[in-house]
């Protein structure tokens, strides 16, 4: 029986969204002077934007990987650190829910500190909403041992064999490069 990893290798390229953003905002808020806060926010802006985009693309990558796995013959999934744990929805979704609410904060802060509008792309928010549905359907993956155990939201497409190969090739490339933007380029294969 073929075996697949729960995380195909994305984790090595991620940093904690919550802790990193909390650190950046703590650094911004240590200044009393608004001008200094604005300057600090402008300095962090590209890093914040990259971090938020990377985490959104990570969730897309999880959906792509799940669709790929679900379309394989029954196989074991190795390395599922959630397996057998107690499921608590809000704990399971803490980073995702933080990211979804942060976009509102980030939009407001971008307007306040930089006098610029920041609008979260609609399809990106759709990715997060679909991932949330996926994670809830699978109860935080506490029972996912095999590819056949995965449940997929109805809104996800079933790719052709050629499209599945493209998904796998792109995921392999992302694992090597750490460039999660490449996943965004193939989102149409499943969404």
C-alpha positions as CSV (number, residue, x, y, z in Angstrom):
1,X,0.0,0.0,0.0
2,X,1.3,3.4,-0.9
3,X,1.8,5.9,1.9
4,X,1.5,9.7,1.8
5,X,2.6,12.3,4.3
6,X,-0.1,14.4,6.1
7,X,2.1,17.4,5.4
8,X,3.8,17.1,2.1
9,X,6.5,19.5,3.3
10,X,4.8,22.8,3.6
11,X,5.6,23.1,7.3
12,X,9.3,23.6,6.9
13,X,8.6,27.0,5.1
14,X,6.0,28.4,7.6
15,X,6.4,30.6,10.6
16,X,3.7,31.1,13.3
17,X,1.3,33.7,12.0
18,X,-0.1,34.6,15.4
19,X,3.2,35.0,17.2
20,X,5.0,36.8,14.4
21,X,2.2,39.3,13.9
22,X,1.9,39.8,17.7
23,X,5.6,40.6,17.8
24,X,5.4,43.0,14.9
25,X,2.4,44.9,16.4
26,X,4.0,45.0,19.8
27,X,7.0,46.6,18.2
28,X,4.8,49.1,16.4
29,X,2.8,49.9,19.6
30,X,5.9,50.5,21.8
31,X,6.0,54.0,20.2
32,X,3.9,56.7,21.7
33,X,4.4,59.1,18.8
34,X,2.0,58.5,15.9
35,X,4.6,59.4,13.3
36,X,6.9,56.8,14.7
37,X,4.1,54.2,14.7
38,X,3.3,55.1,11.1
39,X,7.0,54.8,10.1
40,X,7.3,51.4,11.9
41,X,4.1,50.1,10.3
42,X,5.4,51.1,6.9
43,X,8.6,49.2,7.6
44,X,6.7,46.1,8.5
45,X,4.0,46.4,5.8
46,X,5.8,44.2,3.2
47,X,6.6,41.5,5.7
48,X,3.1,41.5,7.1
49,X,1.7,41.3,3.6
50,X,4.0,38.4,2.6
51,X,3.2,36.5,5.8
52,X,-0.5,36.9,5.3
53,X,-0.4,35.9,1.6
54,X,1.9,32.9,2.4
55,X,-0.5,31.6,5.1
56,X,-3.5,32.0,2.8
57,X,-1.6,30.1,0.1
58,X,-0.7,27.5,2.7
59,X,-4.4,26.8,3.3
60,X,-4.9,26.6,-0.5
61,X,-2.0,24.1,-0.6
62,X,-3.7,22.0,2.1
63,X,-6.8,21.9,0.0
64,X,-4.8,21.0,-3.1
65,X,-3.0,18.2,-1.3
66,X,-6.3,16.9,0.1
67,X,-7.9,16.8,-3.3
68,X,-4.8,15.1,-4.7
69,X,-4.9,12.5,-1.9
70,X,-8.6,11.9,-2.1
71,X,-8.2,11.0,-5.8
72,X,-5.5,8.3,-5.1
73,X,-6.3,4.7,-4.4
74,X,-6.8,4.0,-0.7
75,X,-3.5,4.7,1.0
76,X,-2.2,5.3,4.5
77,X,-1.5,8.9,5.6
78,X,1.6,9.2,7.8
79,X,2.6,11.9,10.2
80,X,-0.9,13.1,11.0
81,X,-0.1,14.8,14.4
82,X,-3.9,15.4,14.9
83,X,-4.8,11.7,14.8
84,X,-6.5,10.4,17.9
85,X,-6.5,13.8,19.7
86,X,-9.6,15.4,21.2
87,X,-11.4,17.7,18.7
88,X,-12.2,21.2,19.8
89,X,-13.2,23.3,16.8
90,X,-12.0,26.7,18.0
91,X,-8.6,25.3,19.1
92,X,-8.3,23.4,15.8
93,X,-9.0,26.6,13.8
94,X,-7.2,29.2,15.9
95,X,-4.7,30.2,13.3
96,X,-7.2,30.2,10.5
97,X,-9.8,32.3,12.4
98,X,-7.0,34.7,13.4
99,X,-6.0,35.1,9.8
100,X,-9.6,35.7,8.7
101,X,-10.2,38.4,11.3
102,X,-6.7,39.9,10.8
103,X,-7.6,40.9,7.3
104,X,-10.1,43.3,8.7
105,X,-7.6,44.7,11.1
106,X,-4.9,44.9,8.5
107,X,-7.2,46.8,6.1
108,X,-8.1,49.3,8.9
109,X,-4.5,49.7,10.0
110,X,-3.3,50.2,6.4
111,X,-5.8,53.0,6.0
112,X,-4.8,54.5,9.4
113,X,-1.1,54.2,9.2
114,X,-0.4,54.6,5.5
115,X,-3.6,56.3,4.2
116,X,-4.0,53.5,1.7
117,X,-6.8,51.1,1.0
118,X,-6.1,47.4,1.4
119,X,-8.7,45.0,0.1
120,X,-8.4,41.3,0.7
121,X,-8.9,39.5,-2.7
122,X,-12.3,37.9,-2.7
123,X,-11.0,34.6,-4.0
124,X,-8.4,34.5,-1.1
125,X,-11.2,34.9,1.5
126,X,-13.1,32.1,-0.4
127,X,-10.0,29.9,0.0
128,X,-10.1,30.4,3.8
129,X,-13.8,29.8,4.0
130,X,-13.5,26.6,2.0
131,X,-10.6,25.4,4.2
132,X,-12.6,26.1,7.3
133,X,-15.5,24.0,6.0
134,X,-12.9,21.3,5.1
135,X,-11.3,21.3,8.5
136,X,-14.7,21.2,10.3
137,X,-16.0,18.4,8.1
138,X,-12.9,16.4,9.0
139,X,-13.1,17.3,12.7
140,X,-9.6,18.7,12.8
141,X,-8.3,15.5,11.1
142,X,-8.4,13.5,14.3
143,X,-9.8,10.4,12.5
144,X,-7.9,10.7,9.2
145,X,-5.6,7.6,8.7
146,X,-6.2,6.9,5.0
147,X,-6.9,8.8,1.9
148,X,-10.4,7.5,1.9
149,X,-11.0,9.0,5.3
150,X,-10.7,12.5,3.9
151,X,-14.0,14.4,3.4
152,X,-14.0,17.2,0.8
153,X,-16.5,20.1,0.5
154,X,-18.9,19.8,-2.4
155,X,-17.6,23.1,-3.9
156,X,-14.2,21.5,-4.7
157,X,-13.8,20.3,-8.3
158,X,-12.6,16.8,-9.2
159,X,-9.5,17.3,-11.3
160,X,-8.6,15.1,-14.3
161,X,-5.5,12.8,-14.1
162,X,-3.5,15.5,-16.0
163,X,-4.6,18.2,-13.5
164,X,-3.8,15.9,-10.6
165,X,-0.3,15.5,-12.0
166,X,0.0,19.3,-12.3
167,X,-1.1,19.7,-8.7
168,X,1.5,17.1,-7.5
169,X,4.3,18.7,-9.6
170,X,3.4,22.2,-8.3
171,X,3.3,21.0,-4.7
172,X,6.7,19.3,-5.1
173,X,8.1,22.5,-6.5
174,X,6.7,24.6,-3.7
175,X,8.2,22.2,-1.2
176,X,11.6,22.7,-2.8
177,X,11.4,26.5,-3.2
178,X,9.1,27.6,-0.4
179,X,7.3,29.9,-2.9
180,X,3.7,29.4,-2.0
181,X,2.5,31.8,-4.7
182,X,2.8,29.0,-7.2
183,X,-0.1,27.2,-5.5
184,X,-2.2,30.3,-6.1
185,X,-1.6,30.0,-9.8
186,X,-3.3,26.5,-9.9
187,X,-6.2,27.3,-7.6
188,X,-8.6,27.0,-10.5
189,X,-8.0,23.3,-10.7
190,X,-10.0,22.7,-7.5
191,X,-11.9,25.9,-6.9
